[in-house]
Amino acid sequence: MTMLKRVLIVVAAVAVVFATAATTLDFSLARTTTNETGGGGVASAQNPGARRVCPSNRVFLHVEDREGLGGVLAWELRLRLQETCGFTVTLLNNAPGPDDFPLVLAGVRKDEGFWTPFYARRTVTALMKFSSHTSEFALDEKAGVDAGGAGPPGIVPVVVAANSTIESASTGMISLPAHRKAVFGDAVRRFAETLKRTIEAAEINAEQGAAP
């Protein structure tokens, strides 16, 4: 075997190892910028005698399609709901049932772009919505936010929605898992922080409304 052939074999082996690592491991030495636009909103309503938005810390999470970016969105949402809001999250494999609330619905409706280990660009539309008192709602980019009726006994009706179009670009060495996480990071964090603030405000209002 000539020296050239040996060098080519080594180069090919290194390329295979690098390609495998870049598509499976979570690492980034890249500069990433993201720009988020969109809408959403919050709403709450009074429910006589109710003091809590979530009587327990358990919430259900359903993501429309957990393949590809949908799976990344599910994972990032689950972590943020646990860390920011203190929830115990039950991930639903099937469509939510009538008793699966409080509920967070989420989905990816647009995914355009590409990834290479040295440059990546993606535009994604992510929809996220929380309801404290019902599982009978759907994701809609144009829908308004309405807390609806009084809800079940003991539960303060609260709805929080976010419709985010995210443009992300990364320059430098970045793996595919790291690129996908970077797309959703800020949007998911803001949704969880808004949800926490809205729940806290709704419970304070419920307590004040019940004061003699």
Summary of the structure (lengths in Angstrom):
residues: 212
radius of gyration: 21.5
end to end distance: 91.8
largest distance: 92.0
contacts: 661
relative contact order: 0.24
helix: 35%
strand: 32%
